[in-house]
């Protein structure tokens, strides 16, 4: 594998498919109820860093698979994570729950960090370390706030 990681490209495309379907079906999009500019900014930096660094290996900053069977382990583990991610999207598509929020934020976080470790990609590991806690926190806080808002509306009715 050179500068272009074709496996990473396929992984990113696969996890973007349910997100694109969601965006097409839910024209209003996603309401970010938890407004924290610093965490939002760090999450976006980490997200785009992870997406880009899953696909592009910057010469001199990654060292490749570090044991003989690493490519196989990389493909199997990431394949299982992608399948789990897409399955949760399908099963929980119409739910707005803490389970869905956490699962859909933890799975890609694990995928990015795992990929960075398997490829010994320092920038990908750094981006994943920035992305993971921010993405999980934003998802969790939004699920809680959404639940509280729904409970308040239900009480009023």
N, C-alpha and C positions, 0 to 999 in steps of 0.2 A: 504494500500500500504506500502510495506516495503522498503528495500534498492533498489529493482528493480522496475522501473516505466514502466510497460508494455505499458501504453498509450503513454508515451514519446518515447518508442522504435518504436511503430507503426508510430508515427508522424515523427520521423527522417527517417525511411524507406520510408515513403510516399514522403517526400520532396527530398529524394535522387534519386528517380526513374527518374524524368526528367533530373537531372544532369548526371546520368549514361547514359541515352539515348543520351544526348548531347555529352558526351565524346566519345561514341561509333560511332556516326555519324560524328563528327568533330574531326578527328584524330589529326589535328594540335593543337587542344585545344583552349585555351583562351590567347590572347596576353595582358599581363599587360603592357600597354603603359605608365601608370603613375608610375614611379619608386620612391617610398618613403619607404625605408627599415623599418623605425620606425613604420609607419602606417601598413605596410604589416605584420610585426612581431606581433604587437598588435592584428590585425585582426585574424591572425592564432591562437594565444593564446585564444582569445575570441571564435572563431569558434569551436575549438576542446573542449574547456571548455563547451560551450553550448551543443554540441552534446553529450558529455559524461554525463553532469549533467542533461540532459533531460531524460537519461536512468537510471543513478545510483544516488540514494539519499544517500549522505554521512551521516551516523548517527551523530546526534548532530548538524548538520548544516542546517537542514530543519525541518519544524514544521508541515507539512501536510496541508491539506485543512482547511481553517479557518472559514468556515461557512457551514451550512447543505447542501445547493445546489451547493457548489463549484465544486464537481466532474462533475456535469452535465454542469455547466457553462464552466468549463475547456474543456470538450469534445466538446461542441457545438462551442465555439469560436475558438478553435484550429482546429476543423474540417472545419469550414468556411475559416479560414486562409490557410489551406492546399489546399482546393478546389480552392481558389482564386489564390494561388501560381501556382498550376498545370495548371490552365486555362490560366494564363498569359504565362506560358512556351509554351503551345500548340499554342495559338493565335499569339504570337510574336516570335516563334521559329526562323524564318529566318530574323527577323528584328534586327538591331543593333541600338537601339534608346535610348534616355535618359529616355523615359517612361518605357521601358522594364528594363533598368538598375536600375532605382530607385524602381520600383515596386518589382522586384525580390530581392532587398536588404532590402527594408523596411518591406515587409511582414514577412520574417523569423525573422527579428529584433524584430518586435512586438510580434511574437509568442514566442520567447525565453524570453523576458521581462515579458510578460503576464503570461507565465508558472511559472516563478520564483516567481512572486507575488502571484499567486493562490496557489502554493505549500509552500509559505513562505520559499523558498530555498535561503539562503543568497549567497552561491557560484554561483548559476545559475543567480541570479539577477546581481551579480558582473561581471560574464562572459558576460552577455547580454549588460551591460553598457559599457564594453570594446569593444565588437564585433560591436554593432550597428553603432556608428558614423564612425568607421574605415571602415566597409563593405560598408556603404552608400557612403562615400567619395571616396573610391577606385572605386566603380561601376560608380559613377557620373563622376569622372575625366576620366576614361577610355572611357566612352560613348562620352564625349566631344572631347577627343583627337582622337578617332576613326572617329567621324563625321568630324572633321577638316581635318584629313588625307584623308578621302574619298572626301571631297570638293576640296582639293588640287589636287588629282589625276584627278578628273572630270575637273577641270580648265585646266590642262595640256593637256587633250585629245581634 
